[in-house]
Amino acid sequence: MMDWTDSHCRVFHRLLAPQARLYTEMVHANAVLQGDRARLLARDPRENPVALQLGGSDPQLLAQAARVGQEHGFDEVNLNVGCPSDRVQAGRFGACLMKEPALVAECVSAMAAAVAIPVTVKCRLGVDEENDYDRFAFFIDRVAAAGCATFFVHARNAWLQGLSPKENREVPPLRYDWAYRLKQERPALGIAVNGGIATVEDALAHLQQVDGVMLGRAAYHDPYVLHRLDASLSGGELRPRAELLRALRPYVEARLAEGVALKHIVRHVLGLFHGQPGGRAFRQVLSEGAHRPGTGWELVEQAIAATERRVEPA
């Protein structure tokens, strides 16, 4: 979710799903320590609970970055050892670390010693042609012993060569049964499943077997699924899409007053009317108008007006 789940996105998603835990895009530990923290760690208090997702393979740097994250108000630090991109591999972090459980354990131990907030791990089942549940379970056990009590399992392998990041999200077969078995055999661990979950029904089915579900691109492209799932789990009522979007207005106008361009915020709401009457017109109004200098909330109202034939909720 790099370049997607920024603070604007997370404020919007919090309105949709008050009970969810939100995650930042992955940020390398070096960037946290040496980069523009005001931008990389931007966080509005209304986002919480929110986790800072880190990348890296140097235990001490990760520990320092975790401490900075805690100081900036994040509720959790998540170490990503599941990203398979070439750029990530070149920096010796992400999914290639699945081959080095001892190093991942060392990283988690250093991070856990540095902060009081939880340290969690997002991982794959393995890399390339590995098809050994025991090896996967060994990785989990080694990292759990170092201080990680919760794992987010993208339930497919990562291919380190030959597949693009997009293909790595689609081509390797999903094996949710490994995550289910892990939870059955290690009930004290928190296990959440990720990968290929696109509907509320999918998520609820997984929750019969594991402790949580992590939604990524499906929730970004069709964000109302977050609201439907949150309402289903909390027993709350579904709110109309337009009502939810209008709840974002105070935040939008505050950011506009600070000089933030509307386009940087509304790009995250384009999918709100996905699959609904007027959804295409909604996206078109925002996409064509949000880049214009001085554009304000009135454009959002114009986009909502383009959906007047919709049936809510759905």
QUILIN-V600832 format. One record per helix or strand of 3 or more residues. SS is the DSSP state (h for helix, s for strand). FROM is the first residue (numbers start at 1). TO is the last residue. Records with the same first field share a line. If there is no record, write none. Layout:
BEGIN
SS = FROM-TO, FROM-TO
END
This chain:
BEGIN
h = 7-16, 29-34, 37-40, 45-47, 59-71, 86-90, 94-99, 101-114, 133-145, 165-168, 176-185, 200-206, 217-221, 224-234, 241-246, 249-257, 262-266, 279-289, 297-305
s = 50-55, 76-81, 118-123, 150-154, 190-194, 212-214
END
